[in-house]
Amino acid sequence: MGRLEPRCFSDALDRQVRDAGGGSGKEAAPERAALPAAVSIRGRPGPPPRPTCCTPAAGGQEQRLAYLANVPEPRRWWVKHQAARRNWLCRRRCWLLGRGAFRAGVQDAQADAAALADALRPHLRAQDTTMRRAITVEERVPSGLVALQPAPLPEVARRFQIGLSTASVICIEVAQAIEKVLLRRTVRLGDHRQIMDGFEKLGFPNCVGAVHGIHIPVRAPKVGGEDYYNKKHGYSIVLQGATDHNGRFINIEAGFPGRNHESFIFQHSFLCQAMDAGAFVPGNPTITINGVQVPPLIIADGEYPMRKWLMKPYGGTVRCQQLKFNTALRSAHSVVERAFGRLKSRWGCLGAKLSVGEQHFATVVSACVVLHNICETSGAVLHTADESVEELRLPAMQGDFQNDINGCKKEGETVRAAIARMLDHQ
């Protein structure tokens, strides 16, 4: 049995030859067998006409093969054309930071996105190759932010026309770059006098911050998952954060497994070490209230241990004076609770289970806190080159600053009683 000839091209060619010559391909006159300007093959427009020497005149096997050999194949793309991604980015760039910052100015939001990309450019820039164009920083940063809001990775890959594995890698790289470049620039004390004045207006004196902790749900790690099992019968990590009077984070501790208690995390945190050493607030200014020296204070809820500089509400049955103190403390402490609420609403990945690996839990959470501070300050930290960051950096954790627990509790109760008497006379 002989080799079968492809019928799709042969039949189309015979029909065109018959239409031109009024018969079969073999009977058509040579001078009337010219093909149309372009032959359609499988529904695609064909190439422009070739010289007449390559065009079959009267049909026949040799003429057909000669013509077929001179027809160029249509160009095939092995990488999908990505012009739509650029158009989508132009429409969405101003929305990425503006959504969380509740800002109406489109130009300001675009400036924030551009400043963020410029700050992360040295750590996210990729090199073009002969195979394909690299994904630019202006495309990497928005895709990473969309993944933190959160959008499922398949949705991120579809929006930005990138691969699923590429979207996953970009999300981690953006979070790592944000943590490395912007964490110390954004999450720091700032002007402590302005913070004290802000808490004074809220009703609590000589306060530089409010501390609180929340659980961030995570997927159970394959190894050591029991450490992340919390009292609410789920797997989580603990994010402890201290904020100023405006809800901007001044210190965070992220990554402790969910089984640890808040007091344990606080006693082993950087904030506790620095406040015990008197190094968190520059100069450690103190005031005198009813004959008691009161250092810069941190306010917390009842889960935290009492210290001379850490105030928490009275427990049990309280008197009128103690009730006024509890009311003032809880009113000022509400700023950190609202800050955590805004943080989780802006970056929804903190409310859902983190789908990243165990080694990236703290990185993703820290990146979300940095972006929260950028939104709270309307992007001011991105446009201001503050050279005092190094001076306000927290000291290294050296030595053991944990004093006797009973002594710390007694000093804290003395300071709390002095503040309660002052508030009672106001």
N, C-alpha and C positions, 0 to 999 in steps of 0.2 A: 504494500500500500504506500503510495506516495505521500509526501508531506503536504498537509492541508494549508492552503493559502489564507491569510487573514481576510475575512469577508467584509469587515467594516469599512476598510479603505478601498478595497477592490470594487465593492458594490457602489459606493459613492462615486468613484471615478467612472465606472461604466455608465451610471445614470447621467453624469455630466457630459460624457462623450456622446451618448445617445441624444441628449437634448441639443447638443451642438451639431451633430451630424445626421440625426434622424435614424439611427440604427444601432446595432451592437458596436462594441468597441473595435472589433476586427474589420467591420464593413465601413466605418466612417472615413470620410475623405481627410487626408492629412491637413489640407489648408483650413478646415473648419473644426479641428479638434482642439483648439486652444482652450485652456481652462480659465475659469474666472480669475479675478484679481487676487482673491484669497480663498483658499480651500479650508473648510471647517472640519477639524478632526476632533471627534469626541466632544463636540459642543464648544470647543475653544477656537477663537479666531486664529487663522493660520498666518504664516509669514507672507510678506509681500512677494509678488511673482518673481521667479527666477528667469534667467535668460532662456530664450526659446529652445536652445539646444538641449536644455535639461527637462523640457516639458514634453510629456508623451503626446505624440501627434495623432496616432491612429490606434491607440491602445496597444496591447501586447505585453508579454511578460517582461521583456528587456526594458521597454520604455518605462513601465511602471516601477521597476526596481531602480532604474536610474533616477527617476524623479523622487522616489522615496529616500534614496541615499542623500539627496541634496536638500531635503526639508529639515531645517534645524528644529531641535526639540525646544518646546517652550521652557523658559527659565523656571526652575523650581526653587522655592525658598525653604531652606532647612531651619531657619530661625524666623519666627513670626514677626511681621512688621509691627512696630511698637509706637507708632505715631499717636494712637489713641491714648496711650498712657500719659504722654506729655500734655495733651489737651485736658485730660482729667485732672492732672496736677495743678494746672493753671486755675481751674475752677475751684479746687478744694484747698489750696494752700492756705488761704486766709482763714479757713474754717478750723484748722487743726488746733491752734492755740486759742483762737477767739471763742471757741465753744466752751472751753473751761473757764476762761477769764471773764466771761460775760461782758465783752467789750463790743461797742458798736462801730468803732473805727476800723474799716477794712485795711487802710494803709498801715495802721499800727500793728495789726495782726500779721500782715505780710512782713513788716520789718522784724517782728519777733521771730518768725519762721526763718527768715534769712540770717538773722544774727545767730540763731541756734545752729543752723547748718554751718556757718562760718566757724563757730567755736568748736564744732566736732569734726571739721574737715580733715585735720591732720591724722585723725584716728580712723576715719571711715573712707578715705579716698582709695579707690581701686584703679588699677592700670588697665588701659585698653589693650587688647591682644589682636592678633591677625584673624582670630576666629569670630570675635564679636566685640561690640562696644560694652564697656563696663557700666554698671548701674551707678549713676552719679550720686553725690552726697545729697543733692536736692531731692532725689527720689528715694534714697535710703531712709532719711530722717522721717518724712511723712509716713512711709510704710511701717516703720517701727512705732511711731506714735499711734497709728490706727490700730495696731495689734495690741497696744496697752489699754485701749478705751473700753472694752476690748472688742475686736472683731475676730471671728474664727480665722485661723490661718488659711483655709481654703478661700474664704471671702477676701482676705488681704491679697492672696495670690491672683485672684480673679480681677480685683480692682486695678492692681498695678501691673497686670500682665507679666507676672514672674512665676517661677516654679514654686511648688509648695515647700520643698526643702530650702530653697533660697529665701523665701519669706521667713522661715523659722530662724535661719542663721542671721539674717539682717536684724530681726527683732532683738536677739541676744547681743549682737554687736553694738546696736544703738544704745541699749541699756548699759552696757559696759563702758562705752565712751562717755555717756552722761555721768555715770558714777565717778569715773576717773577725772574728768575735766571740771565738772560743775558742782560736785558735792561740797567741797570745802568753800567754794565761792558763794553758795546759796544757803546752806544749812550751817549757820553760825549765829553768834549772839547779836552782833550789830551794836547799835548805840544803847547801852544799858540804861542811861539816864532817861532817854525817851521811853523805854519800856517800863521803867518804874513809874514815870508820870502817867502812862497809859493805865497801868493797874491801879494807881491811886485814884484815877477817875472811876474805875470800876468798883472801888470801895475797899481795896486791900492795900496796905502800905508796904513799901520797900520790897516789892515782889519783882522778880526778873523772869519768871516763867511759870507755866502750868504743865504738869506731867500727867500722862495717861498712857494706857496700853490697850491694844486691840489684837484679836486673833485674825490672821490671814489664812483662809482655807487653802490647802495644797493637796495634791495627789500623794497618796501614801508612797514613800520611797520603798524600793524593793528590799533594801538592806537597812536595818535599824528603824523600821517604820513605827515601832512601838514608842520611840522617843517623841514622836510627833502627835501621839494620841492624846487629846485634851479631855478636860472634865465634861465637855459638852458632847462627848462621844463622836468626835470627828478628828481629822488630821489637819494640823495648822502649824504656823510659826507665829511668834509674837513680835509685834512692832510696837516698841515703846518710843514715844516722842514727847518732846517738850516744846511748847510754842510761846510766842510773845503775846501781847495784848491784842494783836490783829489776826492771830491765827497762823502766823508764819513760823515754820519749824526752826528751832534754834539748836536742836540736838536730837538724834535718833539712835536707837539700838535695834537692829533688824537681824533676824536669823536664829534667835533662840527657839528651840523646839517647843511645841505647844504644851507639853506636860509640865513645864517649869512655871512656878508661881510668879506673879508680878513683883512681889517683894524680893524674891531671889534674883530676878533679872535686874532689878534696880540696884541692889547691893553690889552686883558685879558689873555694873554699867560704867561707862566712861564719865557720865555726868556725875554720878555719886563720888567717884574717885576725885574728880576735879573740884567739886564743891567741898569735900572734906579737907582738901589741901588749900582751899581758899584761892584757887587759881582760875576758876571759871569766869568770874567777873573781874575785870581789870581793876586793881587797887582794893578789891573786896571792901567797899565802903559800908560802914555801919551807922546806925542811928540809935538814939536812946529813947525808949518808950517806957514811961513809968519806972525809971531807974534801971532798966534792963537793956543791955547792949544787944541790938537786933541786927544780924548780918543780912546780906541779900538773901531773899527767901524764894523757895520753890513751893508751890501749893499742889496738893495731890488729894486723892480720895482716900477712903478708909483702908484700902488694901495695902498701903505703903507704910513702912516703918517710920516712927517718929524720930526726927533729928533736930538739932538746933536750927538748922536752916531749912528744914522740910516741915511744912505745916499741913495737917490733915484735920478733918472735922471731929468734934467731940462725938463719942459713941454713948449708947445707953440712954438713960434718962437725963435730960439736960435742963439746966436752969435758964432763966430769961437771958442772962448775960452770955451764956454759952450758945443759946439759940441764935442770938444776933451774930455771933462769930461764925457759926455754921452757915447762916444765910449769906453773909458777905463772902465767905470762902467759896461756897458753891456757885455764887453768881460770877465770881471772877474765874473759877475753874471751868465754867461752861464754854469759854472760848476755845479750849483745847478739844472738847467734845465736838463742838461744831466744826472745828478744823478737820478732825478725822472724818466727819460726815461729808464735807466737801471733797476731801481727798478720795474717798471711795466712790463718790458719785462722778467725779471727773474721770478717774481711771478705773473703769469697771473691772479690770483684771484682778483687783484686790478683793472684790466681792465674790467673784467666781473662783473656782479652784485653779491655782496656778498650774499651767500645763508644762512648765519648764522643768529641767532637771534640778535635783537637790542642790547642786553646786551653784545654781543661778537664782535661788530663792531670794537671798539678800540683795543681789544686784538689781533685780527687777523692782523690788520694793523701794530700794534707795532711789532708783531712777524716777519712780512715780512721785516720791517726796520732793525731789529736786524740781520736777515739772510743776508740782503744786505751788512751790514757792515762787517760781517764775510767774505763774498766773496770779498769785496773791499780790505780787509787787508790780503787776502789769508789765513784766519784762524788763524792769529797770536794771536788774543785775546783769542782763545781757549787754546793755548799752553803756554801762559805767565800768571803767577800769579802776577798781578799788585796790590801791596798793597796800592797804592796811590788813589784808587778809592774813598774811603771814604773822603779824603781830598778835592777832586775835585767835590764832590756832590753839586748840586745846593742848595741854602738855601731854607728854607720853605717860603711860600708866607705869609708874615706878614706885616701888615700895608698897607698904600695906598701910592705908589710911583709915582702916576700919577700927574705930575705938571701941571701948567697952559698950555693949548694947544698953545696959541699964543706965550708964552715964549719959549716953546720947539721948535716951528717952527722957531723963530728968531735965536735961538742958532744954529740950524741945518743949516740954510741958511748961517750963518757966517762961519761955518766949511766948508761947501761945496764950498763957494766962495774962501776960502784959498787954498783948494785942487785944484780947477780949475786953479787958477793962477800958482800953482806949476807945474801942468801938461802942462800948456801952454808954460812954459819956458824950458821944457825938449826937 
